[in-house]
């Protein structure tokens, strides 16, 4: 079964009453957890993105605190991947390259300062290098003035 195009869906949504639209949004939120989280972001967080980014950073900090107690590189790797999945999801919600860059740089800095012996695990080293490549690609896609702002942060993590 094929779904309608985004343009057709938009036209149909414009024809709905506010009550019908609210009911559809609630139905979408019930259907999948990601939809509910995104709707929550749009309703309550989108107006103040800096606070939202700071809360994400606090969540990253908490994850690294939990990782310090693990000691096992296998579990650290799993925890790091979980943090990266969260960063990817939150970056998608924010929809800004600069926010993604800021969160990924913060992740890399936290990993370097965490005391986790990540150099002993080839998988974690590859994960770290992949994030640097992702940051570099995002920075290069920005305007030259903004690139200069992130160049010093990028040098810190390399």
Helices and strands as residue ranges (DSSP letters): H 6-14, H 18-31, H 33-40, I 41-45, H 49-68, H 73-94, H 97-113, G 118-120, H 122-140, H 144-157
